[in-house]
Amino acid sequence: MTEAQPLAVVLLSGGLDSMVAAGRAKADGYRLLALTVDYNQRHRIEIDAARRIADALGVERHIVLPLDLTGFGGSALTADIAVPKDGVEEGVVPITYVPARNTIFLSLSLGWAEAAGARAMYIGVNALDYSGYPDCRPDFIAQFERLANIATKAGVEGDSFHVEAPLLHMTKADIAAEAARLGLDAGLSWSCYDPTLAGEHCGYCDSCRLRSKGFEEAGLPDPTIYAARP
């Protein structure tokens, strides 16, 4: 890796999707700056996963930024609301949706990108096998990129930003396969919204179900330890 290579800011939650997005950024030839937001989420165990992934990918700098969203609430991940365990319901935005989370996170990554001279931001959103969050859709990504280029000094001076969402049109099976293709250790990542006291994936939340489905459909071994099989 050389100084001549461009920088990218990757949003690294610690989940499988963010790990693969970061792996893609590295494969695309970027030097990596990783941003993890500690928003006091129920599944804060994923922050440890983000640190492991950042180390494995050799990022140049990893910021774990405290931003407590529990004051806002409105989500099973930030308030005392039970995490649903009955499976993904089509056409319904579940209570695990955190209000405007990806807008907030991309805004933070944009600020760091402009300050650091990075013009690419990588995010692991997915619009196929996902929980139906509105801020995971292609139109959201396109509109945020447009916003980035009218809301910043660099953007209005013609030094454009790009929001890269390489997983946007992938199934979970595609994502599991991409992790394997990139040589990433999927066991470093964390997906569960409601971890057990023993530090296991619960096996029943939407995120566990989607993760398990992805490995199964990809025909790959699932390295995840589940308290109960999805």
HELIX and SHEET records of a PDB file:
HELIX    1   1 LEU A   16  ALA A   27  1                                  12    
HELIX    2   2 ILE A   45  LEU A   57  1                                  13    
HELIX    3   3 LEU A   69  GLY A   71  5                                   3    
HELIX    4   4 ARG A  101  ALA A  116  1                                  16    
HELIX    5   5 PRO A  134  CYS A  136  5                                   3    
HELIX    6   6 PRO A  138  ALA A  148  1                                  11    
HELIX    7   7 LYS A  153  VAL A  156  1                                   4    
HELIX    8   8 LYS A  172  ARG A  181  1                                  10    
HELIX    9   9 ALA A  186  LEU A  188  5                                   3    
HELIX   10  10 ASP A  206  ALA A  218  1                                  13    
SHEET    1   A 5 ARG A  61  PRO A  66  0                                        
SHEET    2   A 5 ARG A  31  ASP A  38  1                                        
SHEET    3   A 5 LEU A   7  LEU A  11  1                                        
SHEET    4   A 5 ALA A 120  TYR A 122  1                                        
SHEET    5   A 5 HIS A 162  GLU A 164  1                                        
END                                                                             
